[in-house]
């Protein structure tokens, strides 16, 4: 997971926005809000990881699955390698999102329970 120049430029903006969202959730709903925000981020990251190879849905889209498999079978070696590299980069960022999600869940729900029982 190598960061480019634009990643380093946008990193402070991203951190500032995320800090604002976390503070807003805390001010709106306290520690419970942080836990719920962590759950939302975790569910979104998990959903993105499930759909990295193509759309997942109910049985109404069986023709979509067939089209996706045909497209993947028709790829050249270079296209497959590019797709694999993109998936690996995506999974690296999703790991970061999952760690942040776990931290928010533990911090939010843990402190909520601690202060409710204490």
C-alpha positions in Angstrom: 0.0 0.0 0.0 2.2 2.7 -1.3 0.9 6.3 -1.0 1.2 8.6 -4.0 1.8 12.4 -3.8 -1.9 13.2 -4.1 -2.6 10.7 -1.3 -0.2 12.6 1.0 -1.8 16.0 0.0 -5.4 14.8 0.6 -4.5 12.9 3.9 -4.9 15.9 6.2 -8.3 16.7 4.6 -9.5 13.2 5.1 -8.3 13.1 8.7 -10.0 16.4 9.4 -13.3 15.3 7.9 -13.2 12.0 9.7 -12.4 13.7 13.0 -15.3 16.0 12.4 -17.7 13.0 11.8 -16.4 11.3 14.9 -16.8 14.4 17.0 -20.3 15.0 15.5 -21.4 11.4 16.3 -20.1 11.8 19.8 -21.8 15.1 20.4 -25.1 13.8 18.9 -25.3 10.4 20.7 -22.3 10.1 23.0 -20.3 6.9 23.2 -23.2 5.0 21.8 -22.9 7.1 18.6 -19.3 6.2 18.2 -20.1 2.5 18.5 -22.9 2.8 15.9 -20.6 4.8 13.6 -18.1 1.9 13.9 -20.7 -0.6 13.0 -21.7 1.4 10.0 -18.1 1.7 8.8 -17.6 -2.0 9.4 -20.7 -3.1 7.5 -19.8 -0.9 4.6 -16.2 -2.2 4.4 -17.4 -5.8 4.6 -20.0 -5.2 1.9 -17.3 -3.7 -0.4 -15.0 -6.7 0.2 -17.8 -9.1 -0.6 -18.5 -7.3 -3.9 -14.8 -6.9 -5.0 -15.2 -9.7 -7.7 -18.6 -8.6 -8.9 -22.1 -7.7 -7.7 -23.8 -9.9 -5.1 -27.5 -10.0 -4.8 -30.5 -12.3 -4.8 -31.5 -14.9 -7.3 -33.1 -12.2 -9.6 -29.7 -11.5 -11.1 -28.5 -14.9 -12.3 -27.9 -13.5 -15.8 -25.7 -10.8 -14.3 -23.5 -13.5 -12.7 -23.2 -15.3 -16.0 -22.2 -12.1 -17.8 -19.6 -11.4 -15.1 -18.1 -14.9 -15.4 -18.0 -14.6 -19.2 -16.2 -11.3 -19.0 -13.6 -12.7 -16.5 -13.0 -15.7 -18.7 -12.4 -13.5 -21.7 -9.8 -11.4 -20.0 -6.2 -11.6 -21.1 -3.4 -12.4 -18.7 -2.5 -8.7 -18.4 -6.1 -7.8 -17.6 -6.3 -10.5 -15.0 -3.0 -9.3 -13.4 -4.4 -5.7 -13.4 -7.6 -6.8 -11.8 -5.7 -8.8 -9.1 -3.5 -5.8 -8.3 -6.5 -3.5 -8.0 -8.2 -6.0 -5.7 -5.0 -6.2 -3.5 -4.9 -2.4 -3.2 -8.6 -2.3 -2.4 -8.2 -5.0 0.3 -5.3 -3.0 1.9 -7.5 0.1 2.3 -10.4 -2.0 3.5 -8.2 -3.5 6.2 -7.5 0.1 7.4 -11.3 0.7 7.4 -11.9 -2.5 9.4 -9.3 -1.6 12.0 -10.8 1.9 12.4 -14.2 0.3 12.6 -13.1 -2.1 15.3 -11.5 0.7 17.3 -14.7 2.8 17.1 -16.8 -0.1 18.2 -14.6 -1.0 21.1 -14.2 2.6 22.2 -17.8 3.5 21.8 -19.6 0.5 23.2 -16.9 -0.2 25.8 -17.0 3.3 27.2 -20.8 3.4 27.0 -21.0 0.2 29.1 -18.3 1.4 31.5 -20.0 4.7 32.2 -23.5 3.1 32.4 -22.4 0.5 34.9 -19.9 2.7 36.8 
